[in-house]
Each structure stands twice: as structure tokens, then as C-alpha cells.
């Protein structure tokens, strides 16, 4: 899925732009799904992320119910939420600003 700079928030705050979401089966363990999100694609090497945004991915297990023309996707009830937030800038030891991120996983 892809969605690039399409609203006033992303235009006014480019670090808030969540643009691409990838989901694929792990090559190391086929029982695992890998999720990857692209945030702030125009960031340069000195860019900082917005501390005003909570970047989240929410997924549910899906199954195929029915067969043939009656087949459809059925979502599970349980949601799995992954959220990432970035801190405000802090003073680093070498005069360069430091920014930390926190990833919160389900459970």
C-alpha cells in the first residue's frame, strides 16, 4: 500500500508522513509475518522525526471463508497494534541533537 503527501498535515509537517506499508512472509520463519512502514521518505541525514505523531500499524488475522464465488475474507476479532513515537530533541554529548524513539508492541 502506498500513500504519499496527500493532506495538509503531511504538507505542513513532512516528518508526519507515513507513506508505504509492506507485509510479507519471513524468509527465516514462514510462520511469521514481517511488517515494514516507511515514514518521512524525504528525510535527509540530519532530519528529525515529529514528536507530535504516533505512528501505528494495526493488523488482524485474515482467513478465507467459503469457496468459489462465495469466497470472502473474514477478519479475526483480535487486533495487534504496533506504535512508534519519537521524543523531542535532547542535547547530545558531542553538541549534536539526539532523538529517541519508543516502539510499543502488542502485549
N, C-alpha and C positions, 0 to 999 in steps of 0.2 A: 504494500500500500504506500502511496506517496502523496504528499500534500505540502506544497512549497509556498511560503509567504503569501497568504491569501486573505489576511484580515488585518484590521487596524492595530491589534495588539502586536502581531509579528512585524509589522512595518515600523511601529514606534519602538519596539523592544526586540530586535533581531535575536538576542540570546534566548527568547522565549519560544522560538520556532522549532516545533517537533515536526520533522519532515518525512521521515521514512521509518517504516516498521517492517522488520524481517522476521519470519518464523520458519524454522526448518528443523529437520530431524538431525540429532547429533551424530556425527560420523564415529565418535568414540563409543557411544551407547545409544543404540536405536530406540531404547525405551524413554529417552529424554528428548525434549523439545528445546531448542535454543531460540531465545528472543533477543533481538538487537534493535535498538532505536537510534536514529540519527537526530541529534539536537544541535541547533546553531551551525548549520553547514558552512556558513561563510566565515567562521571564526578563524582568525589568524593565530600565530604563535603566542601573542600577548593578550588574547581575548579572555574575558571573564564571563562566567555564566550568570544569568539573572538569579538573584536570591528571592525574587518575588513569585517564582513559579514552582509548582510542584509537578514534576514530570512523572506521569503514571502510565503504566500499561496494565490493563485488566483483561484477563483471559478466562475462558471457561472451556471445559472439555466438551467436544462435539462428537456425536455419533450419527450414523446414517440410519434412519428409521424407514422401514418399508423397502420395497423392491420395484424395479421398473419405473413406470411413470408415477407411481405413488411414493417414490423415494424422496426423502427430505432430510435436512439437517435437524437434529434435536440437540439443544444445548443443555448441559448439566446445570444444577442449581447452584453449585459452589463456585464462587469467584476467587481467582488468585490475583492479588494486586501487588505490583512491584512499583515502588515510588522512590524517586530520587530528588533530593533538594540540595541546593548549594548555599553555602554560608556567605555572609558579607565578607569583604576583603579584610585581611589581617596583615599586620606588618610582619615581614619575613626577617630572618636573621641577616640576610645579605641585601637589605633595602628593597628587595623585590616583593610586591604584594603576594600573599598566599590566599588561596581559596580552597576550602574543603567541601567535600560532598558526602552526603549520607544516603545510603541505599537501604530501604526498608523492604524486606521480602515477606511473603506470606508466612504466617506462623512465627 
